[in-house]
Amino acid sequence: MTVTTYRWTVDRFHRAIDAGLFDDQPVELLNGDLFVMPPERELHAFSNSEVGDYFRKLLGDLAKVREAHPVTLNEESELVPDLAIVKPLGREYLEHHPYPEDIYWVVEFSKATLAKDLGTKKSAYARAGIREYWVVDLVGSRLLTFTDLEGEGYRQERTSDRGTVSPIAFPDIDIRVDRLLLA
């Protein structure tokens, strides 16, 4: 017996959301499959909120910092990153979630989801052309940054637990790693 799973598209996913199919639990679409998003515990929620506020202060009007809101990567993936730093396109986002060309970089805070964030999610972001992807490892107290897209992956990986990092889109802005790790 062959088992075939149902492949979702973003359009079908949106129609299901509009029909109220997922009202009782948050889900995201990754490579045509639906994933229930785990509930946030205190450390994750606090980190997301504090770092989002920190980025807003640093970036000002240069970018929009979106906390836990969808981004549409392609026809089969609409993820909900913890933070997406996007172009400040204002009312255009009434028509669609940010597309890859609208995204400066994405940040995921990981405790229980580290393997997924460093595996399928990292691959999905790279395939979509997201130039920069950051994972804050809340257990290991480290920041992993992925840059230098080539094909469907990132060639450059950097691990930091102190100092500063500068996003590709804003090389003159220094972001303190300890502020991301809340150390």
N, CA and C atoms as a LAMMPS dump frame, in Angstrom:
ITEM: TIMESTEP
0
ITEM: NUMBER OF ATOMS
549
ITEM: BOX BOUNDS ff ff ff
-5.0000000000000000e+02 5.0000000000000000e+02
-5.0000000000000000e+02 5.0000000000000000e+02
-5.0000000000000000e+02 5.0000000000000000e+02
ITEM: ATOMS id mol type element x y z
1 1 1 N 0.835 -1.173 0
2 1 2 C 0 0 0
3 1 3 C 0.89 1.251 0
4 2 1 N 0.59 2.173 -0.88
5 2 2 C 1.313 3.429 -0.968
6 2 3 C 0.53 4.504 -0.231
7 3 1 N 1.217 5.236 0.621
8 3 2 C 0.592 6.332 1.343
9 3 3 C 0.986 7.631 0.667
10 4 1 N -0.011 8.415 0.324
11 4 2 C 0.217 9.71 -0.285
12 4 3 C -0.339 10.774 0.641
13 5 1 N 0.467 11.755 0.974
14 5 2 C -0.018 12.83 1.826
15 5 3 C -0.577 13.95 0.965
16 6 1 N -1.478 14.704 1.534
17 6 2 C -2.072 15.842 0.851
18 6 3 C -1.062 16.987 0.837
19 7 1 N -0.799 17.54 -0.312
20 7 2 C 0.144 18.652 -0.448
21 7 3 C -0.637 19.959 -0.466
22 8 1 N -0.38 20.781 0.519
23 8 2 C -1.028 22.071 0.614
24 8 3 C -0.279 23.111 -0.22
25 9 1 N -1.025 24.058 -0.754
26 9 2 C -0.438 25.243 -1.369
27 9 3 C -0.81 26.432 -0.49
28 10 1 N -0.148 27.535 -0.676
29 10 2 C -0.467 28.731 0.089
30 10 3 C -1.906 29.156 -0.168
31 11 1 N -2.361 29.065 -1.417
32 11 2 C -3.735 29.45 -1.745
33 11 3 C -4.748 28.569 -0.995
34 12 1 N -4.552 27.264 -1.007
35 12 2 C -5.464 26.363 -0.278
36 12 3 C -5.382 26.603 1.224
37 13 1 N -4.182 26.85 1.697
38 13 2 C -3.968 27.143 3.109
39 13 3 C -4.754 28.385 3.518
40 14 1 N -4.683 29.443 2.717
41 14 2 C -5.416 30.677 3.013
42 14 3 C -6.921 30.449 2.981
43 15 1 N -7.387 29.654 2.027
44 15 2 C -8.822 29.357 1.978
45 15 3 C -9.266 28.59 3.224
46 16 1 N -8.443 27.668 3.695
47 16 2 C -8.774 26.915 4.908
48 16 3 C -8.787 27.833 6.129
49 17 1 N -7.846 28.771 6.191
50 17 2 C -7.824 29.744 7.291
51 17 3 C -9.091 30.59 7.253
52 18 1 N -9.443 31.088 6.059
53 18 2 C -10.638 31.923 5.915
54 18 3 C -11.908 31.175 6.311
55 19 1 N -11.922 29.856 6.102
56 19 2 C -13.082 29.031 6.456
57 19 3 C -13.107 28.676 7.946
58 20 1 N -12.075 29.08 8.676
59 20 2 C -12.038 28.829 10.106
60 20 3 C -11.522 27.458 10.498
61 21 1 N -10.873 26.775 9.572
62 21 2 C -10.417 25.406 9.825
63 21 3 C -9.369 25.317 10.925
64 22 1 N -8.547 26.346 11.076
65 22 2 C -7.45 26.286 12.046
66 22 3 C -7.644 27.255 13.215
67 23 1 N -8.869 27.625 13.488
68 23 2 C -9.124 28.599 14.547
69 23 3 C -8.655 28.141 15.918
70 24 1 N -8.59 26.839 16.143
71 24 2 C -8.273 26.336 17.479
72 24 3 C -6.795 26.105 17.73
73 25 1 N -5.942 26.196 16.688
74 25 2 C -4.515 26.003 16.914
75 25 3 C -3.687 26.667 15.817
76 26 1 N -2.543 27.232 16.219
77 26 2 C -1.692 27.887 15.221
78 26 3 C -0.93 26.852 14.387
79 27 1 N -0.908 27.078 13.087
80 27 2 C -0.19 26.179 12.18
81 27 3 C 0.632 27.011 11.214
82 28 1 N 1.64 26.364 10.641
83 28 2 C 2.389 26.999 9.561
84 28 3 C 2.574 25.979 8.456
85 29 1 N 2.79 26.484 7.26
86 29 2 C 2.933 25.658 6.071
87 29 3 C 4.402 25.601 5.682
88 30 1 N 4.952 24.392 5.628
89 30 2 C 6.364 24.2 5.294
90 30 3 C 6.487 23.087 4.269
91 31 1 N 6.919 23.453 3.079
92 31 2 C 7.114 22.488 1.986
93 31 3 C 5.858 21.676 1.694
94 32 1 N 4.699 22.33 1.744
95 32 2 C 3.441 21.676 1.426
96 32 3 C 2.817 20.894 2.564
97 33 1 N 3.455 20.866 3.711
98 33 2 C 2.936 20.158 4.881
99 33 3 C 2.568 21.15 5.971
100 34 1 N 1.517 20.834 6.716
101 34 2 C 1.099 21.669 7.829
102 34 3 C 1.765 21.191 9.109
103 35 1 N 2.218 22.141 9.912
104 35 2 C 2.83 21.83 11.198
105 35 3 C 2.136 22.652 12.274
106 36 1 N 1.736 21.979 13.339
107 36 2 C 1.183 22.677 14.486
108 36 3 C 2.343 23.337 15.206
109 37 1 N 2.186 24.602 15.518
110 37 2 C 3.251 25.349 16.191
111 37 3 C 3.15 25.103 17.693
112 38 1 N 4.272 24.76 18.31
113 38 2 C 4.226 24.496 19.752
114 38 3 C 3.919 25.778 20.528
115 39 1 N 3.268 25.634 21.674
116 39 2 C 2.999 26.821 22.477
117 39 3 C 4.294 27.438 22.995
118 40 1 N 4.275 28.739 23.145
119 40 2 C 5.459 29.453 23.627
120 40 3 C 5.524 29.415 25.147
121 41 1 N 6.688 29.094 25.653
122 41 2 C 6.919 29.203 27.092
123 41 3 C 7.487 30.594 27.378
124 42 1 N 7.694 30.878 28.625
125 42 2 C 8.057 32.226 29.051
126 42 3 C 9.375 32.721 28.448
127 43 1 N 10.417 31.884 28.474
128 43 2 C 11.717 32.304 27.958
129 43 3 C 11.63 32.681 26.482
130 44 1 N 10.939 31.874 25.711
131 44 2 C 10.791 32.122 24.272
132 44 3 C 10.019 33.423 24.03
133 45 1 N 8.891 33.58 24.705
134 45 2 C 8.065 34.776 24.517
135 45 3 C 8.811 36.037 24.956
136 46 1 N 9.489 35.965 26.089
137 46 2 C 10.243 37.111 26.596
138 46 3 C 11.361 37.486 25.623
139 47 1 N 12.106 36.49 25.153
140 47 2 C 13.207 36.741 24.215
141 47 3 C 12.705 37.401 22.953
142 48 1 N 11.644 36.857 22.398
143 48 2 C 11.078 37.389 21.169
144 48 3 C 10.676 38.854 21.341
145 49 1 N 9.986 39.146 22.41
146 49 2 C 9.507 40.504 22.656
147 49 3 C 10.657 41.478 22.91
148 50 1 N 11.589 41.091 23.775
149 50 2 C 12.701 41.985 24.118
150 50 3 C 13.611 42.261 22.918
151 51 1 N 13.936 41.225 22.17
152 51 2 C 14.804 41.41 21.009
153 51 3 C 14.07 42.199 19.924
154 52 1 N 12.78 41.959 19.757
155 52 2 C 11.999 42.752 18.804
156 52 3 C 12.059 44.235 19.141
157 53 1 N 11.899 44.561 20.433
158 53 2 C 11.989 45.962 20.861
159 53 3 C 13.398 46.523 20.629
160 54 1 N 14.419 45.719 20.925
161 54 2 C 15.808 46.136 20.716
162 54 3 C 16.063 46.444 19.235
163 55 1 N 15.597 45.571 18.345
164 55 2 C 15.771 45.802 16.905
165 55 3 C 15.046 47.072 16.464
166 56 1 N 13.855 47.304 16.986
167 56 2 C 13.108 48.512 16.614
168 56 3 C 13.889 49.773 16.978
169 57 1 N 14.506 49.778 18.155
170 57 2 C 15.305 50.934 18.571
171 57 3 C 16.506 51.131 17.658
172 58 1 N 17.171 50.038 17.3
173 58 2 C 18.359 50.137 16.444
174 58 3 C 18.018 50.529 15.011
175 59 1 N 16.948 49.973 14.471
176 59 2 C 16.633 50.141 13.055
177 59 3 C 15.754 51.353 12.766
178 60 1 N 14.993 51.792 13.738
179 60 2 C 14.116 52.943 13.51
180 60 3 C 13.208 52.722 12.317
181 61 1 N 13.202 53.687 11.41
182 61 2 C 12.343 53.616 10.222
183 61 3 C 12.969 52.86 9.058
184 62 1 N 14.182 52.331 9.239
185 62 2 C 14.851 51.616 8.149
186 62 3 C 14.172 50.304 7.792
187 63 1 N 13.51 49.695 8.779
188 63 2 C 12.891 48.39 8.565
189 63 3 C 11.711 48.229 9.5
190 64 1 N 10.87 47.27 9.185
191 64 2 C 9.749 46.891 10.033
192 64 3 C 10.128 45.577 10.708
193 65 1 N 9.95 45.51 12.021
194 65 2 C 10.23 44.291 12.772
195 65 3 C 8.886 43.627 13.064
196 66 1 N 8.689 42.466 12.481
197 66 2 C 7.433 41.725 12.653
198 66 3 C 7.672 40.551 13.593
199 67 1 N 6.877 40.479 14.65
200 67 2 C 6.996 39.408 15.636
201 67 3 C 5.925 38.353 15.399
202 68 1 N 6.368 37.142 15.104
203 68 2 C 5.469 35.987 14.976
204 68 3 C 4.311 36.241 14.004
205 69 1 N 4.659 36.791 12.844
206 69 2 C 3.677 36.994 11.781
207 69 3 C 4.168 36.261 10.533
208 70 1 N 3.246 35.792 9.69
209 70 2 C 3.644 34.986 8.537
210 70 3 C 4.484 35.725 7.501
211 71 1 N 5.318 34.944 6.831
212 71 2 C 6.016 35.37 5.619
213 71 3 C 5.762 34.291 4.572
214 72 1 N 5.511 34.712 3.351
215 72 2 C 5.235 33.759 2.281
216 72 3 C 6.515 33.534 1.493
217 73 1 N 7.036 32.318 1.555
218 73 2 C 8.301 32.011 0.887
219 73 3 C 8.111 31.59 -0.559
220 74 1 N 7.087 30.799 -0.804
221 74 2 C 6.784 30.293 -2.151
222 74 3 C 5.383 29.699 -2.115
223 75 1 N 5.003 28.961 -3.134
224 75 2 C 3.658 28.391 -3.219
225 75 3 C 3.393 27.301 -2.191
226 76 1 N 4.434 26.752 -1.573
227 76 2 C 4.238 25.644 -0.634
228 76 3 C 4.727 25.946 0.775
229 77 1 N 5.161 27.165 1.047
230 77 2 C 5.669 27.485 2.377
231 77 3 C 5.266 28.888 2.807
232 78 1 N 4.572 28.923 3.932
233 78 2 C 4.267 30.186 4.592
234 78 3 C 4.579 29.972 6.074
235 79 1 N 5.745 30.448 6.463
236 79 2 C 6.23 30.229 7.817
237 79 3 C 5.898 31.41 8.717
238 80 1 N 5.998 31.168 10.01
239 80 2 C 5.759 32.204 11.007
240 80 3 C 7.028 32.324 11.844
241 81 1 N 8.024 33.065 11.342
242 81 2 C 9.266 33.215 12.105
243 81 3 C 9.027 34.038 13.361
244 82 1 N 9.898 33.838 14.33
245 82 2 C 9.778 34.62 15.558
246 82 3 C 9.943 36.105 15.264
247 83 1 N 10.942 36.451 14.469
248 83 2 C 11.128 37.825 14.024
249 83 3 C 11.454 37.821 12.538
250 84 1 N 10.808 38.698 11.81
251 84 2 C 11.161 38.932 10.414
252 84 3 C 11.424 40.419 10.283
253 85 1 N 12.602 40.751 9.816
254 85 2 C 12.965 42.15 9.619
255 85 3 C 12.767 42.41 8.131
256 86 1 N 11.79 43.25 7.832
257 86 2 C 11.323 43.398 6.456
258 86 3 C 11.35 44.859 6.01
259 87 1 N 11.21 45.03 4.716
260 87 2 C 11.106 46.38 4.154
261 87 3 C 9.848 47.048 4.708
262 88 1 N 9.92 48.329 5.024
263 88 2 C 8.752 49.035 5.561
264 88 3 C 7.802 49.458 4.427
265 89 1 N 7.028 48.511 3.945
266 89 2 C 6.163 48.764 2.794
267 89 3 C 4.761 49.22 3.18
268 90 1 N 4.524 49.407 4.464
269 90 2 C 3.244 49.954 4.921
270 90 3 C 2.043 49.141 4.493
271 91 1 N 1.098 49.812 3.882
272 91 2 C -0.196 49.215 3.54
273 91 3 C -0.108 48.104 2.5
274 92 1 N 1.023 47.981 1.844
275 92 2 C 1.172 46.873 0.885
276 92 3 C 0.962 45.528 1.577
277 93 1 N 1.301 45.467 2.876
278 93 2 C 1.136 44.214 3.614
279 93 3 C -0.327 43.915 3.939
280 94 1 N -1.238 44.791 3.556
281 94 2 C -2.659 44.463 3.617
282 94 3 C -3.033 43.486 2.505
283 95 1 N -2.241 43.473 1.441
284 95 2 C -2.519 42.631 0.275
285 95 3 C -1.813 41.278 0.333
286 96 1 N -0.682 41.225 1.016
287 96 2 C 0.088 39.972 1.092
288 96 3 C 1.075 40.056 2.25
289 97 1 N 1.455 38.891 2.743
290 97 2 C 2.527 38.833 3.732
291 97 3 C 3.843 39.129 3.01
292 98 1 N 4.887 39.477 3.74
293 98 2 C 6.169 39.732 3.072
294 98 3 C 6.638 38.518 2.257
295 99 1 N 7.138 38.817 1.079
296 99 2 C 7.745 37.818 0.202
297 99 3 C 9.255 37.835 0.427
298 100 1 N 9.986 36.854 -0.071
299 100 2 C 11.443 36.833 0.136
300 100 3 C 12.143 38.136 -0.239
301 101 1 N 11.726 38.763 -1.315
302 101 2 C 12.393 40.003 -1.737
303 101 3 C 12.108 41.169 -0.782
304 102 1 N 11.133 41.017 0.104
305 102 2 C 10.798 42.042 1.085
306 102 3 C 11.533 41.839 2.411
307 103 1 N 12.21 40.706 2.56
308 103 2 C 12.771 40.3 3.853
309 103 3 C 14.274 40.569 3.901
310 104 1 N 14.7 41.317 4.919
311 104 2 C 16.125 41.554 5.136
312 104 3 C 16.766 40.347 5.825
313 105 1 N 16.166 39.92 6.94
314 105 2 C 16.622 38.692 7.596
315 105 3 C 15.542 38.178 8.529
316 106 1 N 15.708 36.916 8.926
317 106 2 C 14.737 36.215 9.763
318 106 3 C 15.471 35.694 10.995
319 107 1 N 14.786 35.726 12.133
320 107 2 C 15.349 35.229 13.39
321 107 3 C 14.39 34.208 14.002
322 108 1 N 14.939 33.075 14.404
323 108 2 C 14.186 32.077 15.161
324 108 3 C 14.839 31.913 16.525
325 109 1 N 14.026 31.867 17.572
326 109 2 C 14.501 31.559 18.923
327 109 3 C 14.218 30.089 19.162
328 110 1 N 15.247 29.336 19.541
329 110 2 C 15.106 27.887 19.639
330 110 3 C 15.412 27.373 21.028
331 111 1 N 14.516 26.565 21.491
332 111 2 C 14.761 25.79 22.701
333 111 3 C 14.465 24.339 22.357
334 112 1 N 13.197 24.026 22.158
335 112 2 C 12.807 22.657 21.815
336 112 3 C 12.84 22.402 20.306
337 113 1 N 12.948 23.456 19.499
338 113 2 C 12.838 23.318 18.04
339 113 3 C 14.165 23.474 17.306
340 114 1 N 15.28 23.35 18.003
341 114 2 C 16.578 23.629 17.392
342 114 3 C 16.843 22.759 16.157
343 115 1 N 16.564 21.482 16.231
344 115 2 C 16.821 20.592 15.084
345 115 3 C 16.013 21.025 13.864
346 116 1 N 14.761 21.363 14.054
347 116 2 C 13.912 21.811 12.94
348 116 3 C 14.397 23.15 12.388
349 117 1 N 14.761 24.078 13.304
350 117 2 C 15.218 25.397 12.875
351 117 3 C 16.53 25.317 12.098
352 118 1 N 17.387 24.374 12.462
353 118 2 C 18.67 24.21 11.765
354 118 3 C 18.58 23.238 10.596
355 119 1 N 17.438 22.594 10.434
356 119 2 C 17.241 21.627 9.351
357 119 3 C 16.275 22.141 8.3
358 120 1 N 15.023 21.693 8.402
359 120 2 C 14.043 22.009 7.355
360 120 3 C 13.756 23.499 7.22
361 121 1 N 13.719 24.217 8.338
362 121 2 C 13.443 25.659 8.227
363 121 3 C 14.606 26.391 7.571
364 122 1 N 15.815 26.076 7.987
365 122 2 C 16.981 26.725 7.371
366 122 3 C 17.002 26.45 5.867
367 123 1 N 16.743 25.224 5.477
368 123 2 C 16.709 24.872 4.05
369 123 3 C 15.613 25.631 3.312
370 124 1 N 14.445 25.737 3.925
371 124 2 C 13.329 26.444 3.283
372 124 3 C 13.668 27.922 3.089
373 125 1 N 14.26 28.547 4.095
374 125 2 C 14.636 29.951 3.96
375 125 3 C 15.694 30.129 2.868
376 126 1 N 16.66 29.232 2.817
377 126 2 C 17.711 29.334 1.794
378 126 3 C 17.125 29.139 0.398
379 127 1 N 16.298 28.119 0.221
380 127 2 C 15.684 27.862 -1.098
381 127 3 C 14.855 29.055 -1.566
382 128 1 N 14.238 29.751 -0.609
383 128 2 C 13.403 30.906 -0.959
384 128 3 C 14.237 32.147 -1.28
385 129 1 N 15.535 32.101 -0.956
386 129 2 C 16.393 33.246 -1.249
387 129 3 C 16.522 34.246 -0.116
388 130 1 N 16.173 33.841 1.103
389 130 2 C 16.36 34.72 2.255
390 130 3 C 17.856 34.85 2.479
391 131 1 N 18.378 36.052 2.341
392 131 2 C 19.834 36.277 2.339
393 131 3 C 20.501 35.991 3.671
394 132 1 N 19.738 36.127 4.753
395 132 2 C 20.354 35.979 6.064
396 132 3 C 19.351 35.354 7.03
397 133 1 N 19.831 34.368 7.783
398 133 2 C 18.993 33.629 8.728
399 133 3 C 19.751 33.504 10.036
400 134 1 N 19.085 33.886 11.13
401 134 2 C 19.695 33.817 12.452
402 134 3 C 18.901 32.868 13.33
403 135 1 N 19.615 32.052 14.099
404 135 2 C 18.982 31.184 15.092
405 135 3 C 19.612 31.502 16.444
406 136 1 N 18.775 31.872 17.395
407 136 2 C 19.225 32.112 18.762
408 136 3 C 18.961 30.821 19.532
409 137 1 N 20.034 30.13 19.867
410 137 2 C 19.959 28.885 20.629
411 137 3 C 19.838 29.253 22.105
412 138 1 N 18.623 29.168 22.637
413 138 2 C 18.362 29.576 24.017
414 138 3 C 18.96 28.613 25.034
415 139 1 N 19.179 27.364 24.643
416 139 2 C 19.77 26.381 25.552
417 139 3 C 21.292 26.512 25.555
418 140 1 N 21.879 26.618 24.379
419 140 2 C 23.33 26.711 24.245
420 140 3 C 23.885 28.112 24.401
421 141 1 N 23.011 29.098 24.593
422 141 2 C 23.416 30.503 24.735
423 141 3 C 24.373 30.93 23.63
424 142 1 N 23.903 30.793 22.401
425 142 2 C 24.729 31.177 21.258
426 142 3 C 23.83 31.65 20.124
427 143 1 N 24.418 32.456 19.269
428 143 2 C 23.745 32.934 18.064
429 143 3 C 24.404 32.268 16.873
430 144 1 N 23.594 31.667 16.022
431 144 2 C 24.093 31.092 14.774
432 144 3 C 23.567 31.948 13.632
433 145 1 N 24.478 32.451 12.807
434 145 2 C 24.072 33.253 11.657
435 145 3 C 24.454 32.519 10.381
436 146 1 N 23.553 32.556 9.419
437 146 2 C 23.752 31.879 8.138
438 146 3 C 23.624 32.908 7.024
439 147 1 N 24.657 32.978 6.192
440 147 2 C 24.699 33.958 5.106
441 147 3 C 25.355 33.329 3.885
442 148 1 N 25.548 34.139 2.867
443 148 2 C 26.241 33.749 1.641
444 148 3 C 25.505 32.611 0.932
445 149 1 N 24.324 32.951 0.437
446 149 2 C 23.499 31.976 -0.274
447 149 3 C 24.214 31.423 -1.491
448 150 1 N 24.113 30.135 -1.65
449 150 2 C 24.596 29.486 -2.871
450 150 3 C 23.68 28.306 -3.152
451 151 1 N 23.009 28.371 -4.287
452 151 2 C 22.059 27.314 -4.619
453 151 3 C 20.945 27.277 -3.591
454 152 1 N 20.806 26.138 -2.93
455 152 2 C 19.738 25.975 -1.952
456 152 3 C 20.267 25.935 -0.526
457 153 1 N 21.421 26.557 -0.288
458 153 2 C 21.978 26.533 1.057
459 153 3 C 22.797 27.774 1.354
460 154 1 N 23.247 27.858 2.583
461 154 2 C 24.104 28.943 3.033
462 154 3 C 25.535 28.424 3.122
463 155 1 N 26.469 29.16 2.556
464 155 2 C 27.871 28.742 2.599
465 155 3 C 28.571 29.187 3.872
466 156 1 N 28.081 30.249 4.458
467 156 2 C 28.749 30.82 5.629
468 156 3 C 27.897 30.596 6.875
469 157 1 N 28.511 30.006 7.899
470 157 2 C 27.866 29.851 9.199
471 157 3 C 28.8 30.417 10.26
472 158 1 N 28.233 31.247 11.127
473 158 2 C 29.027 31.85 12.197
474 158 3 C 28.312 31.608 13.517
475 159 1 N 29.071 31.221 14.523
476 159 2 C 28.528 31.034 15.861
477 159 3 C 29.143 32.072 16.774
478 160 1 N 28.297 32.774 17.534
479 160 2 C 28.765 33.84 18.425
480 160 3 C 28.089 33.699 19.779
481 161 1 N 28.85 33.993 20.822
482 161 2 C 28.248 34.064 22.151
483 161 3 C 28.575 35.397 22.831
484 162 1 N 29.25 36.277 22.097
485 162 2 C 29.581 37.623 22.602
486 162 3 C 29.932 38.507 21.403
487 163 1 N 30.199 39.756 21.674
488 163 2 C 30.58 40.685 20.612
489 163 3 C 29.375 41.271 19.91
490 164 1 N 29.586 41.661 18.66
491 164 2 C 28.511 42.248 17.872
492 164 3 C 28.421 41.56 16.516
493 165 1 N 27.259 41.665 15.92
494 165 2 C 27.043 41.2 14.548
495 165 3 C 26.341 42.328 13.805
496 166 1 N 26.562 42.381 12.511
497 166 2 C 25.906 43.374 11.67
498 166 3 C 25.184 42.639 10.554
499 167 1 N 23.903 42.913 10.384
500 167 2 C 23.18 42.261 9.296
501 167 3 C 23.68 42.751 7.938
502 168 1 N 23.583 41.896 6.945
503 168 2 C 24.023 42.227 5.587
504 168 3 C 23.351 43.508 5.089
505 169 1 N 22.066 43.63 5.337
506 169 2 C 21.313 44.774 4.827
507 169 3 C 21.693 46.09 5.499
508 170 1 N 22.239 46 6.712
509 170 2 C 22.585 47.204 7.478
510 170 3 C 23.966 47.023 8.102
511 171 1 N 25.017 47.045 7.287
512 171 2 C 26.361 46.746 7.793
513 171 3 C 26.893 47.764 8.801
514 172 1 N 26.289 48.946 8.873
515 172 2 C 26.745 49.966 9.819
516 172 3 C 26.059 49.854 11.18
517 173 1 N 25.15 48.908 11.319
518 173 2 C 24.447 48.727 12.587
519 173 3 C 25.047 47.531 13.315
520 174 1 N 25.541 47.788 14.517
521 174 2 C 26.121 46.732 15.348
522 174 3 C 25.073 46.242 16.334
523 175 1 N 24.812 44.959 16.281
524 175 2 C 23.847 44.331 17.19
525 175 3 C 24.619 43.526 18.217
526 176 1 N 24.4 43.837 19.465
527 176 2 C 25.099 43.154 20.554
528 176 3 C 24.537 41.745 20.742
529 177 1 N 25.411 40.757 20.665
530 177 2 C 24.991 39.362 20.804
531 177 3 C 24.408 39.111 22.186
532 178 1 N 24.977 39.716 23.22
533 178 2 C 24.451 39.488 24.569
534 178 3 C 23.003 39.978 24.707
535 179 1 N 22.612 40.965 23.903
536 179 2 C 21.214 41.425 23.931
537 179 3 C 20.276 40.408 23.301
538 180 1 N 20.794 39.597 22.373
539 180 2 C 19.983 38.538 21.77
540 180 3 C 19.871 37.339 22.701
541 181 1 N 20.941 37.095 23.427
542 181 2 C 20.975 35.954 24.351
543 181 3 C 20.415 36.333 25.716
544 182 1 N 20.121 37.612 25.899
545 182 2 C 19.599 38.134 27.164
546 182 3 C 20.542 37.85 28.323
547 183 1 N 21.846 37.862 28.013
548 183 2 C 22.849 37.595 29.042
549 183 3 C 23.187 38.847 29.817
